[in-house]
Amino acid sequence: MSNTFKISINGKTKEYTGKVKIIDLIEGDPHEYIIATVNNRLRELTYEVYYDAEVVLYTVKDYLAIKPYETSLRYIIAMACSRAFPNHKIKFSYNISRSIYISLLENKKPFTSEEFKLLKKTMDDIIKADYPITRKIMTNEEAESFYKEKGFEDKIGILKYRPEKTVHFNECDGYLNYMYGQMVPSTGHIKYYRLRQFGNGIIVQYPRSEEKGNIPPFEDAPVYGSTLKESYNWSKMVKCDSIAAINRHVENEGAIDFINLCEQHHNNMLADLGKQIKQNSDSIRLICIAGPSSSGKTTFANRLRIELLSIGIKTIRISIDDYYLEKKDIPLDENGNVDLECLEALDVALFNENMLDLINGQEVTLPHFDFQKGCRVPGRTIKLDPDEIIIIEGIHALNEKLTSLIAKHQKFKIFIAPQAQINLDNHNPISLTDLRLLRRIVRDYQFRNASAEETMEMWPSVRKGEFKWIYKTQENANYVFNSLLPYELCVMKTFALPLLKKIDYNSPHYILANRLVKFLKYFVDLDTKWIPCNSILREFVGGSCFDV
């Protein structure tokens, strides 16, 4: 007798006998959907269900659909490139305006207008044909032979670090590639994308869930773009632009040399930053530091203070948090909750007044926010020396409204964030956001007694605040500090994996945790004992000298 089981999908439950593909359960046009969950496991639409299951379908309006959509889009681009100009090798990287950047690897040659048009036409033809995307399993040895035959040397190095013995390639009308993620069932599901020539390469934009499934308007960001380029050039120069290259550093040169190489890069940036401030120290009175969550702002502010002290510049740090309004006076967000991240949660007028009075040489009694009482109380009374500079740090530090009474030439603005330009291979870049989330998971567990699930629960709200308040101000920065330490991914594996593996199968955060586990497994382990006590990484894993 055949096994009978029930599947619930879109509020309807039916009985089935024998295996059934998710895509065959969909009423209406299946191309509207990208991915599904089956009993809280992320599954491709070609997955066959043969047991009692609750199936949830996701479109480009949903967060869970965006990664598979973007992965499938990169696959189609790589496929189109192989057809349109088979002698070219391309590389994908994440870039400005929440986009993907395609660059040619041959002598950094730019795409011509003719090549751009041909790529677009070839992509459109592939999408219109709605070719099925299927799986083909190869052993690691077979995959290595295939990569050598195709000249994909960049894809060979990572095979050594795969715990699995096989590779699940995606096959589409004779084209083979492995993209390290879930895919759509056919090319016709990738309906929305936008290409534009940009510099020597091509910018690819795609739908974003935070934009309700729309493609956001393109916004040029020359400061941010320049930082990404510098990050790539440095990582390429010291050979740590891929996971395999990072692992080879640890295995061949040893942890000590690699750690110190990365830390010295930070030291060099701090020295450069110090020189720039020194050159304008007669006019600079306020140093403003901002960046997204888990960028290392606190440690950076301390290291900058010491760097400036070493070249004869005295500083004093003032906390923006001491200017919070009482809870009853803080605006509510769209969900009716107190919005602690909005600028209006701060007493902007008092902050401006205090900063201006200090810069003008007056004695000021600063407020101190007592978080237990939920209100401000009198804090320390200070007066700046004539050559002393104020340092402020926080999500609104670069917002002109926060310091509107201070003349622009008196302010030096610094944006800090880990700007990773590291790939699994040329077709698979690593997410910058995932790195910061891992930092925050580890830090919150170490110092805030919070589980990985609690951190993940807050993360969408954190990201929303970053888009609203932080990223728009980064182009105003006088200096962008890249807080990435390429060796840290090997360290994060040690700290984060046990926390992520604790997350139960039925948790709403299991899918994200599982994706991060799959990402971390490629890195070799690295001991923390050689990490300097003043490293930005110590802010997250513990042992910072600034905590003493």
C-alpha positions in Angstrom: 0.0 0.0 0.0 1.4 3.4 -0.9 2.2 5.9 1.8 -0.3 8.8 2.2 0.8 12.1 3.6 -0.5 15.6 4.1 1.0 18.8 2.7 -0.2 22.3 3.8 0.6 25.1 1.4 -0.8 28.6 1.4 -3.4 27.7 3.9 -4.7 24.6 2.0 -4.0 21.1 3.1 -4.2 18.1 0.8 -3.4 14.4 0.9 -0.8 13.0 -1.5 0.5 9.6 -2.4 4.1 9.3 -3.6 6.7 12.0 -4.0 5.6 15.4 -5.2 7.8 18.4 -6.1 7.1 21.7 -4.4 6.8 23.5 -7.8 4.0 21.1 -8.8 2.0 22.1 -5.7 1.9 25.8 -6.8 -1.4 27.2 -8.1 -0.9 29.9 -10.7 2.4 31.0 -12.2 5.3 29.2 -10.3 7.7 31.8 -11.7 6.6 34.3 -9.0 8.2 32.1 -6.4 11.9 31.7 -5.7 12.4 29.3 -2.8 10.3 27.5 -0.1 10.6 26.2 3.4 9.5 22.7 4.2 9.0 22.2 8.0 11.4 25.1 8.5 14.1 23.8 6.2 15.0 26.0 3.2 14.4 24.0 0.1 14.6 24.5 -3.7 11.3 24.4 -5.6 12.4 21.2 -7.2 12.6 19.4 -3.8 10.4 16.3 -3.5 8.1 16.0 -0.5 7.1 12.6 0.7 6.0 13.2 4.3 3.6 15.4 6.3 4.8 18.9 5.8 4.1 22.6 6.0 5.3 24.3 2.9 5.8 28.1 2.8 6.5 29.8 -0.5 8.7 33.0 -0.9 8.8 35.8 -3.5 11.4 38.6 -4.0 9.5 40.5 -1.3 10.7 38.1 1.3 14.2 38.1 3.0 14.7 34.3 2.6 14.3 34.6 -1.2 16.9 37.2 -1.9 20.0 35.1 -1.4 18.8 32.3 -3.8 17.7 34.9 -6.3 21.0 36.7 -6.3 22.9 33.4 -6.5 20.8 32.3 -9.4 21.3 35.7 -11.1 25.1 35.4 -10.8 24.8 31.9 -12.3 22.9 33.2 -15.3 25.4 36.1 -15.8 28.3 33.6 -15.7 26.5 31.4 -18.1 25.8 34.3 -20.4 29.4 35.4 -20.3 30.6 31.9 -21.2 28.4 32.1 -24.3 28.9 35.7 -25.3 32.7 35.8 -24.9 34.1 32.4 -23.8 37.7 33.7 -23.7 36.9 36.2 -20.9 37.2 35.4 -17.2 35.0 37.4 -14.9 34.9 38.1 -11.2 31.9 39.0 -9.0 32.2 41.3 -5.9 29.7 43.1 -3.8 29.7 46.8 -4.5 28.1 50.2 -3.9 24.3 50.7 -4.0 23.7 47.1 -2.7 24.8 45.7 -6.0 27.1 43.1 -7.6 30.0 44.2 -9.7 31.3 42.3 -12.7 34.9 42.8 -13.6 37.1 41.3 -16.3 40.2 39.6 -15.1 42.3 39.9 -18.2 44.7 42.9 -17.6 41.8 44.8 -15.9 40.4 45.5 -19.3 37.0 47.3 -19.4 33.9 46.0 -20.9 33.2 47.6 -24.3 29.7 49.0 -25.1 29.3 46.1 -27.6 30.2 43.5 -25.0 27.8 45.1 -22.5 24.9 45.0 -25.0 25.8 41.4 -26.0 25.8 40.3 -22.4 22.4 41.8 -21.7 20.9 40.2 -24.8 22.4 36.8 -24.0 21.0 37.0 -20.4 17.6 38.0 -21.7 17.6 35.1 -24.2 18.6 32.6 -21.4 15.9 33.9 -19.1 13.2 33.9 -21.9 14.1 30.3 -22.8 13.3 29.3 -19.2 15.9 26.6 -19.2 15.6 24.1 -16.3 18.4 24.3 -13.8 19.2 20.8 -12.5 21.8 19.2 -10.3 24.8 17.1 -11.3 26.8 15.4 -8.6 30.6 15.0 -9.0 33.2 13.7 -6.6 35.7 16.3 -5.5 38.3 14.6 -7.7 36.0 14.9 -10.7 35.2 18.5 -9.9 39.0 19.3 -9.8 39.5 17.7 -13.2 36.5 19.7 -14.6 37.9 23.0 -13.2 41.3 22.3 -14.7 39.8 21.6 -18.0 37.8 24.8 -18.0 40.7 26.9 -16.6 38.9 27.6 -13.3 42.0 27.5 -11.2 40.4 29.8 -8.6 37.8 27.1 -7.9 40.3 24.4 -7.2 41.9 25.7 -4.0 38.7 25.6 -1.9 38.0 21.9 -2.7 40.7 20.9 -0.2 38.7 22.4 2.6 35.3 20.8 1.8 34.2 18.4 4.5 31.9 16.8 1.9 33.3 14.3 -0.7 31.0 15.5 -3.5 30.1 18.7 -5.3 26.5 19.4 -6.4 27.0 21.3 -9.6 24.1 23.2 -11.3 23.6 22.3 -14.9 21.6 24.4 -17.4 21.5 23.8 -21.1 24.9 22.2 -21.1 26.5 24.9 -18.8 28.0 23.7 -15.4 28.9 25.7 -12.4 28.8 25.4 -8.6 27.4 28.5 -6.7 27.4 27.4 -3.0 23.7 28.1 -2.5 20.1 27.3 -3.3 18.9 28.0 -6.9 15.7 28.7 -8.7 14.3 25.7 -10.7 14.6 27.4 -14.1 16.0 30.6 -15.6 12.6 32.1 -16.1 12.3 32.8 -12.4 14.9 35.6 -12.6 12.6 38.2 -14.0 14.0 41.4 -12.5 17.5 42.8 -12.7 19.2 45.9 -13.9 22.6 46.3 -15.6 24.7 49.5 -16.1 28.2 50.1 -17.2 30.3 51.5 -14.3 34.0 52.2 -14.4 35.7 49.3 -16.1 33.0 46.8 -15.2 29.3 46.3 -14.9 27.0 47.0 -12.0 24.2 44.5 -11.5 21.2 45.5 -9.4 18.4 43.1 -8.2 15.3 43.1 -6.0 15.7 43.7 -2.3 13.3 42.5 0.4 13.9 45.7 2.4 12.6 47.5 -0.7 9.5 45.3 -0.8 10.9 43.3 -3.8 11.8 46.4 -5.9 15.2 47.2 -7.3 16.4 50.3 -5.3 17.5 53.4 -7.3 21.2 53.4 -8.1 23.2 55.7 -5.9 26.8 56.4 -6.7 29.1 56.3 -3.6 32.6 57.3 -4.6 34.0 57.3 -1.1 32.6 53.8 -0.3 33.6 52.6 -3.7 37.2 53.8 -3.3 37.4 52.0 0.1 36.2 48.7 -1.5 38.8 49.1 -4.3 41.6 49.7 -1.7 40.5 46.7 0.3 40.6 44.5 -2.9 44.0 45.8 -3.9 45.5 45.2 -0.5 44.0 41.7 -0.1 45.2 40.9 -3.6 48.7 42.2 -2.8 49.1 40.1 0.3 47.3 37.2 -1.1 44.3 36.9 1.2 41.5 37.6 -1.3 39.9 34.2 -1.1 39.1 31.6 1.6 41.7 29.2 0.2 44.4 31.9 0.2 43.5 32.8 3.9 43.8 29.2 4.9 47.1 28.8 3.1 48.5 31.8 5.1 47.6 30.1 8.4 48.9 26.7 7.3 52.1 27.7 5.5 53.3 31.0 7.0 51.8 30.3 10.4 49.2 32.1 12.5 51.7 34.6 14.1 52.9 36.1 10.8 49.4 36.3 9.3 47.9 37.9 12.4 50.6 40.5 12.5 50.3 41.1 8.8 46.6 42.0 9.2 47.2 44.0 12.4 50.0 46.0 10.8 47.6 47.0 8.0 45.4 48.6 10.8 48.5 50.2 12.3 49.4 51.7 8.9 45.8 53.1 8.5 45.9 54.6 12.0 49.3 56.2 11.3 47.9 57.7 8.0 44.8 58.9 9.8 46.9 60.5 12.5 49.0 62.4 9.9 45.9 63.8 8.3 44.5 65.0 11.5 47.9 66.4 12.6 48.1 68.4 9.3 44.8 70.2 10.2 45.0 70.1 14.0 44.9 73.9 14.2 41.3 73.9 12.9 39.9 70.4 13.9 38.1 70.6 17.2 35.7 67.6 16.8 36.4 64.1 15.6 33.2 62.2 14.7 33.2 58.4 14.4 30.3 56.4 13.0 29.7 53.0 11.4 27.3 50.1 11.4 26.9 47.5 14.2 29.9 45.5 15.1 32.4 47.6 13.1 34.7 47.9 16.1 34.0 51.6 16.8 34.8 51.4 20.6 38.3 49.9 20.2 39.0 52.0 17.2 38.2 55.2 19.1 40.6 54.1 21.9 43.4 53.3 19.4 42.9 56.6 17.6 43.1 58.4 20.9 46.5 56.7 21.6 47.7 57.3 18.0 47.0 61.0 18.4 48.6 61.1 21.8 51.7 59.7 20.3 52.0 62.7 17.9 51.2 65.3 20.5 47.5 65.6 20.2 45.3 65.4 23.3 41.7 64.2 23.0 38.7 63.8 25.3 35.9 61.3 24.5 32.3 62.3 25.1 29.4 59.8 24.9 26.5 60.7 22.7 24.4 58.2 24.7 24.4 60.6 27.6 22.1 62.9 25.6 19.2 60.5 25.4 15.8 62.0 26.2 13.6 60.4 28.8 11.6 57.4 27.4 8.3 59.4 27.4 9.8 62.0 25.1 11.3 59.6 22.5 9.3 59.1 19.3 7.7 55.8 18.4 8.5 53.7 15.4 6.0 52.4 12.9 5.2 49.4 15.2 4.5 51.7 18.2 7.8 50.9 20.0 10.2 53.5 21.4 12.6 54.3 18.6 16.0 54.5 20.4 17.9 54.6 17.1 16.3 57.8 15.6 18.1 61.1 15.9 15.1 62.6 17.7 15.8 60.2 20.6 18.6 62.5 21.5 18.6 66.1 22.9 20.2 67.5 19.8 19.9 71.1 20.9 21.7 70.5 24.2 24.4 68.4 22.5 25.1 71.2 20.0 25.2 73.8 22.7 27.6 71.8 24.9 30.0 71.0 22.0 30.0 74.6 20.9 30.7 75.9 24.4 33.5 73.5 24.9 35.1 74.4 21.6 34.8 78.1 22.5 36.8 77.4 25.7 33.9 77.5 28.3 33.5 75.2 31.2 30.6 72.8 30.8 28.9 70.3 33.0 28.0 67.4 30.8 24.9 65.3 31.3 25.1 61.6 32.2 22.3 59.3 31.3 21.4 56.9 34.2 19.9 53.9 32.3 18.6 52.4 35.6 16.6 55.6 36.4 15.9 56.3 32.7 16.8 59.9 32.9 19.8 62.3 32.7 21.7 63.4 35.8 24.6 65.8 36.1 27.9 64.4 34.9 31.5 65.6 34.9 32.4 69.2 34.6 35.2 69.8 32.0 37.0 72.5 30.1 39.1 71.8 27.1 42.7 72.8 26.8 43.3 75.1 23.8 44.8 72.2 21.7 42.5 69.5 22.9 40.1 67.7 20.5 36.8 66.1 21.3 36.0 62.5 20.0 32.4 61.4 19.7 31.3 58.0 18.5 27.8 56.7 17.6 25.4 55.9 14.8 24.5 59.6 14.3 28.1 61.0 14.7 28.3 61.9 11.0 24.8 63.4 10.8 25.2 67.1 10.2 22.1 67.8 12.3 23.8 66.4 15.4 26.6 68.9 15.1 25.0 71.7 13.1 26.4 74.5 15.3 30.0 73.4 14.7 31.7 74.8 11.6 32.4 72.1 9.0 36.2 72.9 8.9 36.3 72.2 12.7 35.0 68.6 12.2 36.9 65.5 11.0 34.5 62.7 10.1 35.5 59.0 10.1 33.4 56.1 8.9 34.4 52.7 10.1 33.2 49.3 8.8 34.7 45.9 7.8 35.0 46.2 4.0 35.6 42.6 2.9 36.6 41.9 -0.7 37.1 38.1 -0.2 35.6 35.4 -2.4 35.0 31.6 -2.2 36.0 31.8 -5.9 35.7 34.3 -8.7 32.0 33.7 -9.1 31.1 33.6 -5.3 31.8 36.7 -3.2 31.5 36.7 0.6 28.8 38.9 2.2 30.1 41.8 4.3 26.9 41.7 6.4 27.5 38.1 7.4 30.9 39.0 8.8 29.4 41.7 11.1 26.6 39.4 12.2 29.1 36.8 13.2 31.0 39.5 15.2 27.8 40.5 17.0 26.7 37.0 17.8 30.1 36.2 19.4 30.2 39.6 21.2 26.7 39.4 22.5 27.2 35.9 23.9 30.6 36.8 25.5 29.6 40.1 27.1 25.8 40.5 27.1 24.7 36.9 28.0 22.6 36.8 24.8 22.1 33.7 22.7 22.8 33.6 19.0 19.0 33.4 18.5 18.4 36.6 20.5 21.0 38.4 18.4 19.5 37.1 15.2 16.0 38.3 16.3 17.3 41.8 16.7 19.4 41.8 13.5 16.6 42.9 11.0 15.9 45.9 13.2 19.6 46.8 13.5 19.9 46.5 9.7 16.9 48.7 9.1 18.4 51.4 11.4 21.7 51.2 9.5 20.0 51.8 6.1 18.0 54.7 7.6 20.7 56.5 9.6 24.2 55.3 8.9 24.8 54.5 5.2 23.5 57.8 3.9 26.2 59.7 5.9 29.2 57.6 4.9 29.9 59.7 1.8 30.4 62.7 4.1 33.4 61.1 5.7 36.9 62.6 5.6 38.4 59.1 6.1 37.0 55.5 5.9 38.7 53.0 8.2 38.4 49.4 7.0 38.1 47.4 10.2 38.3 44.0 8.4 41.0 41.6 9.7 41.1 38.7 7.2 42.4 36.2 9.8 39.3 36.9 12.0 37.1 34.5 10.0 39.3 31.6 11.2 38.8 32.9 14.7 35.1 33.4 14.3 34.7 29.8 13.3 36.0 28.7 16.7 33.7 31.0 18.6 30.5 31.1 16.5 30.1 27.5 15.3 29.2 26.1 18.7 26.6 28.9 19.2 25.1 28.4 15.8 24.9 24.6 16.1 22.9 25.0 19.4 20.0 26.5 17.4 17.2 24.0 17.3 15.8 22.7 14.0 12.4 24.3 14.7 13.8 27.7 15.5 12.8 30.5 13.1 16.5 31.4 13.0 17.7 27.9 12.0 17.8 28.7 8.3 20.2 31.6 8.8 22.2 29.7 11.3 22.6 26.8 9.0 23.8 29.1 6.2 26.4 30.6 8.4 27.6 27.2 9.5 28.0 26.1 5.9 30.0 29.3 5.3 32.3 28.9 8.3 33.2 25.3 7.7 35.6 26.2 4.9 38.0 28.1 7.3 40.8 26.4 9.2 41.0 27.0 12.9 43.2 29.7 14.4 44.1 30.1 18.1 43.4 33.4 19.7 46.5 33.6 21.9 48.6 35.5 19.4 45.9 38.2 18.8 47.2 41.6 20.3 45.3 42.8 23.3 44.5 46.1 21.5 43.2 44.4 18.3 39.7 45.4 17.1 38.9 41.7 17.2 39.4 41.6 21.0 36.2 43.8 21.2 34.3 40.7 20.1 36.2 37.6 21.4 37.4 39.1 24.7 40.8 39.9 26.2 40.9 43.6 25.2 43.3 45.8 27.2 40.7 48.6 26.9 38.3 46.6 29.0 40.6 46.7 32.0 
